[in-house]
Amino acid sequence: MIAVETFTGRDALADVAAEAVAQCLSAPEARLLVAAGGSTPGPVYDRLARMDLAWERLNVTLTDERWVDPTSNESNEALIRARLLTGEAARAGFLPLKRSGVIPADDAAAADAALREVLPAAVVLLGMGEDGHIASLFPGAPELAVGLDLAAAPLAIAVAEAGLEPFVARISLTLRALTDTALVIVLISGEGKRQVVQRIAADPAYAPPVAAVLRQSRTPVRILWAA
């Protein structure tokens, strides 16, 4: 059974998500937060940034990144620096996915090596698109099979072209990396995304990328939804 925790508004969702993330990060062994881009997690980061956690022993990285300049408005790193790595949380380290590689594959290889030093994560905060994509693992993409293979070697891969705007190359963590954690929290909002989850629960043949997270038994998953 796939359970969805439902909230009356996005503020309530952000409150619960921030507390859940903070609880994971408070564990003595916690070292890494894997954070999602997008609009829904922003209020969660605002709340976390004000929390008195042991940020100095924590690192933050991303579920995925667009291969753009880190100061670009399209950069997930820019979002994290503006909304999370401020206030109390400014003491945390940051592990970028976009680095100085000549091509995205160079940066994916560097991210892979860095992840091997810091995983498992204390918690992974994951978003989802209305097409059921997670991180930058898009339906029908040539990289999807490797990205969703729990037995595959890579922890991070280059994605040649996104399945939605902006249509730029990306770097994405794989399912193996995304589930190497104590908890995955999937944040969704809007009726369309809830219907995706409901269809996954009802139809075993329906398998958008997010289904691989919801159907795996490697790590627990909480799905938080608000309209």
Backbone bond lengths (Angstrom), bond angles and torsions (degrees), N, CA, C in turn:
res aa  C-N    CA-C-N  psi(-1)  N-CA   C-N-CA  omega(-1)  CA-C   N-CA-C  phi
1 M - - - 1.465 - - 1.521 109.98 -
2 I 1.326 116.49 138.52 1.459 121.73 178.14 1.528 107.56 -107.13
3 A 1.310 116.71 112.38 1.466 121.60 -177.49 1.521 110.19 -94.42
4 V 1.321 116.19 139.77 1.458 122.32 176.83 1.524 108.39 -119.04
5 E 1.323 116.32 122.20 1.468 121.27 175.52 1.524 108.01 -84.13
6 T 1.329 116.16 121.89 1.460 122.22 -171.67 1.528 110.53 -107.50
7 F 1.340 115.04 137.29 1.463 120.88 -178.74 1.521 110.02 -125.56
8 T 1.324 115.18 151.04 1.461 120.10 -175.28 1.522 112.42 -73.42
9 G 1.317 117.37 -20.30 1.458 120.50 -179.94 1.517 110.28 -158.53
10 R 1.333 115.74 167.48 1.459 119.96 -176.08 1.520 112.61 -72.31
11 D 1.334 117.58 -24.58 1.460 119.00 175.14 1.524 110.74 -65.79
12 A 1.321 116.27 -42.72 1.463 120.13 178.39 1.518 110.65 -64.61
13 L 1.320 116.96 -40.39 1.457 120.94 176.95 1.524 110.19 -60.81
14 A 1.335 116.86 -45.92 1.465 120.71 -178.79 1.525 111.07 -63.96
15 D 1.333 117.66 -38.03 1.466 120.81 178.10 1.523 111.07 -59.97
16 V 1.324 115.89 -48.90 1.468 120.33 -177.29 1.523 110.57 -68.44
17 A 1.328 117.11 -42.17 1.466 120.12 179.95 1.520 111.16 -62.61
18 A 1.326 117.37 -43.64 1.461 120.30 -179.74 1.524 111.32 -63.32
19 E 1.320 117.37 -40.76 1.460 120.24 178.71 1.523 111.02 -65.73
20 A 1.336 116.66 -38.86 1.458 120.08 179.44 1.522 111.35 -66.23
21 V 1.332 116.79 -42.34 1.459 120.60 177.14 1.522 110.46 -63.91
22 A 1.323 116.09 -44.74 1.465 120.19 -179.47 1.523 111.90 -61.17
23 Q 1.318 116.61 -38.96 1.464 120.14 178.18 1.527 110.17 -61.62
24 C 1.319 117.40 -43.37 1.465 120.50 178.20 1.525 111.33 -64.59
25 L 1.322 116.27 -41.21 1.463 120.34 -178.05 1.520 112.31 -72.51
26 S 1.318 117.26 -15.43 1.466 121.22 178.94 1.523 112.71 -83.20
27 A 1.323 117.42 -11.14 1.465 119.85 178.50 1.531 109.77 -62.47
28 P 1.324 118.25 141.01 1.471 120.41 -176.41 1.522 113.75 -57.12
29 E 1.337 116.48 -30.78 1.462 119.77 -177.81 1.526 113.30 -88.87
30 A 1.324 118.26 -1.72 1.465 121.84 -176.20 1.521 111.14 -63.99
31 R 1.331 115.90 133.07 1.463 121.50 179.30 1.512 113.29 -135.48
32 L 1.340 118.14 -19.63 1.462 119.50 -170.25 1.522 112.10 -144.05
33 L 1.326 115.37 134.32 1.456 124.03 169.46 1.522 107.52 -112.22
34 V 1.325 117.03 126.10 1.458 121.65 174.47 1.526 106.78 -102.23
35 A 1.324 115.77 117.57 1.458 121.35 -169.36 1.525 111.49 -112.01
36 A 1.325 115.56 145.86 1.463 121.80 179.70 1.523 110.43 -94.65
37 G 1.337 115.51 155.59 1.447 120.96 169.49 1.523 110.21 -88.37
38 G 1.322 116.04 -167.67 1.457 119.87 178.88 1.513 112.71 96.05
39 S 1.328 115.05 174.80 1.469 120.08 -174.10 1.522 113.15 -82.59
40 T 1.329 118.76 -33.90 1.465 120.43 -174.76 1.530 113.22 -63.16
41 P 1.347 120.37 -41.18 1.471 118.55 -178.10 1.526 115.05 -73.96
42 G 1.335 118.76 -14.49 1.459 120.26 -175.05 1.525 113.89 -51.22
43 P 1.334 119.38 -51.35 1.465 120.21 178.93 1.526 113.40 -62.39
44 V 1.331 116.99 -28.54 1.467 120.29 175.57 1.527 109.48 -64.56
45 Y 1.331 115.83 -43.89 1.466 119.80 179.71 1.524 111.55 -65.58
46 D 1.333 117.14 -37.30 1.462 119.93 176.96 1.527 110.88 -57.38
47 R 1.306 116.21 -41.79 1.466 120.63 -179.50 1.526 111.39 -71.16
48 L 1.319 116.61 -43.83 1.465 119.87 -179.47 1.520 111.71 -62.18
49 A 1.320 116.78 -37.67 1.469 120.83 -177.08 1.523 112.46 -59.87
50 R 1.325 116.48 -23.79 1.465 120.69 -178.87 1.526 112.75 -93.37
51 M 1.319 117.04 -4.08 1.466 119.74 -174.53 1.523 111.73 -85.95
52 D 1.313 115.31 140.79 1.463 121.70 -178.95 1.522 109.57 -87.03
53 L 1.329 115.19 80.99 1.458 122.27 176.86 1.521 108.95 -107.80
54 A 1.316 116.27 172.82 1.475 120.61 178.36 1.523 109.37 -81.36
55 W 1.324 115.72 62.14 1.458 121.47 -174.38 1.523 112.27 -59.63
56 E 1.313 117.70 -29.95 1.462 119.80 -175.78 1.530 112.83 -64.43
57 R 1.330 117.71 -18.84 1.473 119.50 177.75 1.527 112.10 -103.56
58 L 1.324 116.57 6.94 1.461 121.33 -177.22 1.526 111.77 -108.39
59 N 1.313 114.79 148.92 1.453 122.39 169.97 1.522 108.89 -117.87
60 V 1.329 115.19 153.34 1.461 122.32 176.83 1.519 108.01 -122.50
61 T 1.303 116.67 134.82 1.456 121.20 169.80 1.518 108.33 -134.95
62 L 1.337 116.59 -176.35 1.454 121.94 -172.21 1.519 111.79 -115.39
63 T 1.324 116.18 151.75 1.467 120.04 172.19 1.520 110.25 -67.62
64 D 1.341 116.39 -33.01 1.457 121.44 -179.78 1.517 109.39 -165.23
65 E 1.304 115.24 165.38 1.460 120.37 -179.51 1.521 110.24 -148.32
66 R 1.315 115.10 143.21 1.463 120.82 171.41 1.526 108.04 -78.83
67 W 1.331 116.13 141.44 1.467 119.58 -177.12 1.517 108.72 -83.13
68 V 1.329 113.61 70.96 1.466 122.95 179.62 1.523 107.65 -130.69
69 D 1.321 116.12 170.06 1.449 120.10 177.71 1.533 109.64 -59.42
70 P 1.336 117.47 136.96 1.466 120.22 -177.78 1.531 114.63 -60.87
71 T 1.322 117.62 -14.46 1.464 119.40 176.95 1.525 112.62 -92.87
72 S 1.329 116.93 -4.14 1.456 121.01 -178.59 1.522 111.16 -67.49
73 N 1.327 115.68 149.62 1.466 120.11 175.25 1.517 112.05 -64.69
74 E 1.339 116.69 -17.72 1.463 121.13 179.35 1.526 112.48 -89.31
75 S 1.331 117.24 -0.73 1.457 121.56 -176.82 1.521 111.46 -86.40
76 N 1.328 116.30 131.43 1.461 119.90 173.93 1.525 110.99 -68.78
77 E 1.326 116.49 -32.77 1.463 119.18 175.88 1.524 111.04 -59.44
78 A 1.330 116.86 -41.31 1.467 120.15 178.97 1.529 110.66 -60.14
79 L 1.341 116.55 -40.75 1.467 120.67 177.32 1.521 110.84 -61.40
80 I 1.329 116.84 -46.92 1.458 120.74 -177.21 1.523 110.75 -64.32
81 R 1.306 116.98 -40.52 1.473 119.72 179.92 1.522 111.54 -67.70
82 A 1.327 116.83 -33.85 1.466 120.32 -178.65 1.518 113.35 -79.91
83 R 1.342 117.04 -34.98 1.461 120.12 -171.67 1.522 114.28 -106.20
84 L 1.342 118.15 -28.44 1.461 120.35 -175.83 1.522 113.18 -109.99
85 L 1.313 117.84 -50.19 1.470 120.53 -173.06 1.523 111.44 -82.99
86 T 1.319 114.35 55.15 1.461 123.10 176.44 1.527 106.87 -133.62
87 G 1.324 116.88 172.00 1.456 119.46 177.45 1.516 111.96 55.45
88 E 1.316 115.62 -135.54 1.470 120.78 -179.37 1.529 111.40 -59.24
89 A 1.332 116.04 -39.44 1.460 120.62 -173.62 1.524 113.60 -74.15
90 A 1.319 117.97 -6.87 1.466 120.17 177.82 1.520 111.79 -63.94
91 R 1.325 117.38 -14.43 1.469 120.66 179.47 1.530 112.23 -78.21
92 A 1.320 117.00 -11.90 1.465 120.04 -179.06 1.516 111.07 -75.69
93 G 1.319 116.06 154.97 1.454 121.04 171.78 1.514 110.57 -83.79
94 F 1.321 115.97 162.39 1.459 120.39 178.51 1.517 109.71 -131.09
95 L 1.331 116.54 131.20 1.454 123.37 178.25 1.525 108.26 -109.88
96 P 1.337 118.02 101.35 1.469 120.22 -175.97 1.516 112.13 -74.22
97 L 1.322 115.69 154.63 1.454 121.14 170.89 1.529 110.83 -95.58
98 K 1.321 117.02 -36.97 1.470 121.18 174.28 1.518 107.48 -84.66
99 R 1.326 115.22 117.65 1.465 119.99 -177.62 1.523 108.98 -120.91
100 S 1.308 117.61 -133.75 1.465 120.12 -176.61 1.516 111.45 -117.05
101 G 1.317 117.35 24.29 1.454 121.03 -179.67 1.518 112.49 -66.61
102 V 1.316 115.98 153.70 1.454 121.27 178.62 1.520 110.73 -71.75
103 I 1.334 116.09 -34.23 1.459 122.32 178.36 1.528 108.14 -133.71
104 P 1.343 118.11 160.76 1.466 119.60 -178.97 1.518 113.80 -56.02
105 A 1.326 117.73 -33.72 1.465 119.87 -179.49 1.523 111.52 -61.56
106 D 1.336 117.32 -32.01 1.468 120.26 177.10 1.524 110.47 -63.48
107 D 1.320 115.73 -45.38 1.462 119.66 -178.96 1.526 111.16 -70.34
108 A 1.321 116.79 -33.59 1.470 119.40 176.56 1.520 110.36 -63.72
109 A 1.320 116.71 -40.53 1.469 120.08 178.90 1.523 110.95 -65.75
110 A 1.335 117.11 -40.07 1.463 120.63 178.15 1.528 110.56 -65.85
111 A 1.331 117.08 -40.67 1.466 120.66 177.89 1.518 110.83 -64.88
112 D 1.320 116.56 -39.89 1.462 121.20 178.16 1.523 110.27 -58.06
113 A 1.328 116.42 -47.41 1.466 120.39 -179.56 1.518 111.31 -63.24
114 A 1.340 117.47 -40.92 1.460 120.90 -179.93 1.518 111.35 -66.39
115 L 1.323 116.94 -39.98 1.458 120.81 -179.48 1.523 112.13 -63.56
116 R 1.309 116.60 -34.55 1.468 119.75 -179.89 1.526 111.90 -64.52
117 E 1.324 116.73 -19.70 1.464 121.03 179.45 1.525 112.72 -87.19
118 V 1.335 117.79 -19.04 1.470 119.71 -170.84 1.527 114.66 -121.06
119 L 1.323 118.25 -20.80 1.463 119.33 177.42 1.527 110.24 -69.88
120 P 1.327 118.21 151.90 1.458 128.45 8.48 1.527 113.02 -78.51
121 A 1.313 114.76 156.97 1.456 121.30 176.19 1.522 110.75 -82.25
122 A 1.314 115.22 153.59 1.464 119.46 173.01 1.519 110.37 -71.98
123 V 1.345 115.79 -35.94 1.462 120.81 -179.04 1.522 108.27 -161.63
124 V 1.326 115.34 146.06 1.458 122.49 175.18 1.522 107.83 -118.15
125 L 1.321 116.19 123.34 1.458 122.06 176.83 1.525 107.05 -100.81
126 L 1.311 116.39 114.44 1.459 121.96 -169.25 1.517 110.57 -119.72
127 G 1.318 115.96 134.80 1.456 121.02 172.78 1.519 110.33 -98.14
128 M 1.323 115.90 177.63 1.461 121.42 179.90 1.508 109.39 -150.67
129 G 1.329 116.96 138.29 1.453 121.06 175.48 1.516 111.79 -87.65
130 E 1.327 117.15 167.46 1.465 120.33 178.77 1.520 112.19 -67.88
131 D 1.341 117.37 -16.01 1.462 120.97 173.65 1.521 111.72 -88.25
132 G 1.338 116.28 2.70 1.456 120.76 179.03 1.515 114.02 83.83
133 H 1.341 118.08 11.21 1.464 118.04 178.46 1.520 110.67 -76.52
134 I 1.323 115.80 153.19 1.459 123.36 174.44 1.522 107.98 -128.43
135 A 1.330 116.24 148.88 1.455 120.95 -174.67 1.532 106.67 48.16
136 S 1.341 118.06 -127.93 1.468 119.90 171.95 1.522 110.18 -116.73
137 L 1.315 115.05 42.19 1.457 122.56 176.08 1.524 106.85 -104.40
138 F 1.356 115.03 100.62 1.458 121.58 -170.36 1.533 111.65 -101.72
139 P 1.342 117.27 146.56 1.470 119.92 177.06 1.529 110.92 -55.55
140 G 1.313 115.72 133.12 1.451 120.66 175.53 1.514 115.63 79.94
141 A 1.314 118.54 -3.19 1.468 120.61 -178.56 1.523 110.34 -70.31
142 P 1.329 117.41 145.77 1.468 119.29 179.96 1.524 113.14 -63.34
143 E 1.326 117.10 -23.36 1.459 120.87 -179.89 1.525 113.67 -85.23
144 L 1.339 116.78 -5.16 1.464 119.92 -169.38 1.525 112.89 -64.38
145 A 1.310 117.74 -40.69 1.466 119.86 -176.37 1.523 111.20 -59.65
146 V 1.324 116.54 -45.98 1.462 119.84 177.69 1.523 110.36 -67.70
147 G 1.327 116.39 -40.66 1.455 120.41 -177.89 1.507 114.11 -61.95
148 L 1.330 117.29 -29.64 1.464 121.20 -177.25 1.521 113.60 -102.98
149 D 1.315 117.32 4.21 1.461 121.42 -177.93 1.530 109.85 -88.41
150 L 1.323 116.57 109.50 1.467 120.29 -178.32 1.525 112.29 -65.60
151 A 1.325 117.01 -20.17 1.460 120.57 179.80 1.528 112.31 -92.45
152 A 1.317 117.60 -8.14 1.463 120.71 -178.30 1.528 110.38 -70.52
153 A 1.314 115.42 153.31 1.462 120.30 -175.63 1.521 114.41 -72.49
154 P 1.335 120.42 -42.24 1.473 119.20 -170.68 1.531 113.45 -66.45
155 L 1.317 114.41 143.43 1.462 121.54 170.69 1.529 110.68 -98.22
156 A 1.326 116.73 -21.88 1.461 122.40 177.82 1.518 108.16 -142.31
157 I 1.323 116.33 141.34 1.457 121.14 -179.08 1.524 110.04 -134.17
158 A 1.331 115.29 157.10 1.456 121.15 172.14 1.518 109.08 -87.22
159 V 1.330 116.02 140.21 1.458 122.91 178.07 1.526 106.61 -116.63
160 A 1.319 116.59 119.48 1.464 120.14 -170.75 1.524 112.80 -65.06
161 E 1.331 116.43 -39.66 1.460 119.69 -177.86 1.514 109.86 -150.42
162 A 1.310 115.68 134.10 1.453 120.30 -179.68 1.525 111.08 -70.08
163 G 1.319 115.39 158.12 1.452 120.69 177.23 1.510 113.40 -87.10
164 L 1.323 116.72 0.43 1.462 121.57 176.61 1.528 108.06 -154.21
165 E 1.330 116.15 170.94 1.466 120.28 -178.77 1.523 111.18 -65.58
166 P 1.323 118.33 146.89 1.462 126.31 -7.64 1.526 111.36 -74.77
167 F 1.327 115.70 138.08 1.466 120.92 -176.26 1.528 110.34 -81.91
168 V 1.310 114.90 69.79 1.465 121.40 179.61 1.522 108.59 -121.49
169 A 1.314 115.10 160.94 1.464 119.41 175.78 1.521 109.34 -62.12
170 R 1.304 115.80 155.31 1.461 120.53 -178.26 1.524 110.67 -141.27
171 I 1.306 114.85 166.92 1.453 122.80 171.29 1.515 106.13 -119.90
172 S 1.308 116.34 131.98 1.460 120.15 -176.46 1.513 111.22 -132.18
173 L 1.316 116.07 140.50 1.451 119.54 167.08 1.521 108.06 -68.94
174 T 1.300 115.98 151.38 1.460 121.91 177.94 1.533 110.22 -90.39
175 L 1.317 115.35 169.52 1.464 119.60 176.95 1.523 110.70 -58.65
176 R 1.314 116.48 -36.18 1.465 119.95 178.18 1.521 110.97 -58.45
177 A 1.323 117.47 -43.64 1.464 120.96 179.21 1.523 111.66 -73.61
178 L 1.327 116.63 -41.30 1.465 120.98 -176.16 1.521 112.78 -65.63
179 T 1.326 116.86 -24.88 1.466 119.94 -179.83 1.526 112.49 -104.06
180 D 1.320 117.25 7.33 1.466 120.91 175.60 1.523 107.82 -89.34
181 T 1.313 115.30 72.24 1.459 121.96 -170.48 1.523 109.73 -160.56
182 A 1.326 115.12 165.42 1.457 119.65 176.07 1.523 112.38 -77.64
183 L 1.347 116.78 -24.98 1.463 120.42 -176.91 1.522 109.84 -159.78
184 V 1.330 115.90 136.13 1.466 122.63 168.85 1.525 107.45 -106.37
185 I 1.318 116.33 127.76 1.465 121.45 174.12 1.521 107.21 -112.30
186 V 1.335 116.40 117.88 1.462 121.77 178.53 1.521 107.81 -98.62
187 L 1.327 116.29 117.98 1.464 121.72 178.72 1.516 109.54 -99.24
188 I 1.321 117.75 123.50 1.454 120.85 177.37 1.522 109.64 -135.38
189 S 1.332 114.59 151.76 1.462 120.42 176.47 1.519 108.29 -144.29
190 G 1.306 115.24 150.09 1.455 120.70 -179.96 1.523 112.03 94.89
191 E 1.331 115.28 149.04 1.462 121.29 -175.85 1.521 111.99 -65.51
192 G 1.322 117.30 -36.81 1.459 120.23 -178.28 1.516 112.72 -59.26
193 K 1.314 116.81 -41.98 1.463 120.08 -179.29 1.527 111.18 -71.52
194 R 1.307 117.53 -35.64 1.461 119.03 176.93 1.522 110.19 -63.60
195 Q 1.327 117.02 -37.91 1.457 120.28 179.16 1.529 111.40 -64.98
196 V 1.334 116.96 -33.95 1.468 119.83 176.27 1.531 109.61 -60.26
197 V 1.329 116.31 -47.10 1.455 120.30 -179.59 1.521 111.06 -64.91
198 Q 1.313 117.38 -41.76 1.462 120.75 179.22 1.532 111.54 -62.43
199 R 1.318 116.49 -38.53 1.469 119.32 179.23 1.528 110.98 -69.03
200 I 1.333 117.25 -38.03 1.464 120.29 176.28 1.527 110.18 -59.10
201 A 1.338 115.99 -41.68 1.461 120.51 -179.50 1.526 111.89 -66.85
202 A 1.337 116.56 -31.93 1.469 120.29 -173.37 1.524 113.43 -93.63
203 D 1.332 117.47 -24.03 1.464 120.63 -170.84 1.525 110.65 -127.17
204 P 1.322 119.08 101.12 1.466 121.44 -178.55 1.521 113.51 -60.31
205 A 1.326 117.99 -23.38 1.461 121.03 -179.09 1.529 112.37 -80.43
206 Y 1.300 117.13 -15.59 1.468 121.67 -179.51 1.521 108.43 -83.21
207 A 1.319 116.54 118.78 1.465 118.55 -171.10 1.522 113.01 -140.74
208 P 1.336 118.40 63.19 1.458 118.78 169.15 1.527 109.09 -66.12
209 P 1.322 119.43 166.12 1.469 120.30 -174.99 1.522 114.87 -52.04
210 V 1.325 118.39 -39.06 1.460 119.50 -177.63 1.524 111.84 -62.33
211 A 1.332 117.59 -24.54 1.461 120.21 179.42 1.521 111.49 -60.46
212 A 1.328 117.00 -31.19 1.465 119.87 179.60 1.518 111.18 -64.34
213 V 1.323 117.06 -33.05 1.465 121.15 176.48 1.524 110.46 -74.17
214 L 1.316 116.43 -44.78 1.462 120.48 -174.47 1.514 112.73 -71.91
215 R 1.327 117.41 -24.83 1.463 120.68 -177.06 1.527 113.77 -99.28
216 Q 1.321 117.79 -7.30 1.463 119.03 -179.29 1.527 109.94 -78.76
217 S 1.321 115.71 158.45 1.469 121.13 -178.75 1.523 111.73 -116.66
218 R 1.315 116.76 12.17 1.467 120.75 -177.01 1.525 111.98 -72.63
219 T 1.321 116.21 -37.82 1.460 120.15 -175.91 1.527 109.70 -146.67
220 P 1.329 118.83 150.05 1.465 120.52 -179.73 1.526 112.29 -70.33
221 V 1.328 114.69 152.10 1.463 122.17 -177.77 1.526 109.17 -131.21
222 R 1.325 115.86 134.06 1.465 121.41 169.91 1.529 107.50 -114.58
223 I 1.331 116.64 131.98 1.452 121.82 176.52 1.532 107.36 -109.07
224 L 1.323 115.83 120.56 1.462 121.50 179.57 1.529 108.96 -112.41
225 W 1.323 116.65 127.46 1.465 120.60 -175.71 1.531 111.03 -131.25
226 A 1.335 114.36 141.17 1.465 121.86 168.86 1.520 107.81 -140.11
227 A 1.311 116.11 155.17 1.471 120.82 -178.67 1.513 111.92 -62.92
